Amino acid sequence: MFYTIFMGTENSSEATTSRAKVLADEIGAWHINLSINSVISALLSLFQTLTGKWSQYKVDGGSNAENLGLQNIQARIRMVVAFMLTSLMPWVHNKSGFYLVLGSSNVDEALRGYLTKLCRHKSYRKHQ
């Protein structure tokens, strides 16, 4: 089985969300559309409990450090969810083993040359 998952946030556009579904349909994948807003909120609440501060995206008045931190939280949540699903989806479907995670950057990240995953292949070095 081939699965795709779009892990969007309140900042994700409808165009991006629908592109993910169209791609999944075109390759015959079972697709999940997941909002990770509640997980982000939980982590931000934890951060506020620990520090007494509430961080914001730059567009909402936050600093560069806050903006980078919030974007990194999203990337790490996506990684954890992807690996959780690869471990547990076989069990959900009464199969043994685990699945392989294949990640991709979004269009904006690709345009900026930003990748979340480390890749040592020479064709990707120019993007890091």
C-alpha positions, 0 to 999 in steps of 0.5 A, spaced: 500 500 500 502 507 498 499 512 503 500 520 502 499 525 508 498 532 508 499 535 514 497 542 514 496 548 518 492 554 519 497 557 514 496 552 509 492 554 503 486 550 499 490 550 493 496 546 497 491 542 500 488 540 494 494 539 490 496 534 495 490 530 494 490 530 486 497 528 487 495 522 491 489 520 486 494 520 480 499 515 483 493 511 486 495 512 494 490 512 500 491 519 502 490 522 509 489 530 510 491 532 517 491 538 521 496 539 526 494 545 529 492 542 535 499 539 536 502 546 535 497 549 540 499 544 545 507 545 544 506 552 544 502 552 551 507 547 554 512 553 552 508 558 555 507 554 561 515 553 562 517 560 560 511 565 561 512 567 554 507 566 548 511 566 541 508 568 534 509 568 527 513 574 524 507 576 520 503 576 527 508 581 530 513 576 532 521 576 531 525 572 527 527 567 532 520 566 534 518 565 527 524 560 525 522 556 532 515 556 530 516 553 523 521 548 526 516 546 530 511 544 524 517 540 521 518 536 527 511 535 528 510 532 521 516 528 522 514 525 528 507 523 525 510 520 519 514 515 523 508 514 527 504 512 521 509 508 518 510 504 524 502 503 526 499 503 519 501 496 518 497 494 525 491 498 523 491 494 516 492 487 520 499 487 517 506 485 519 512 490 519 513 497 518 512 502 512 518 506 509 517 514 510 518 518 503 518 525 505 518 531 500 519 539 501 513 544 499 513 548 493 516 554 498 521 550 501 524 548 494 524 555 491 528 557 497 532 551 497 530 549 504 530 542 506 528 539 513 531 532 512 539 531 511 541 528 504 548 526 503 546 525 495 550 530 491 544 532 487 541 535 493 547 538 496 546 545 492 539 545 495 542 545 503 
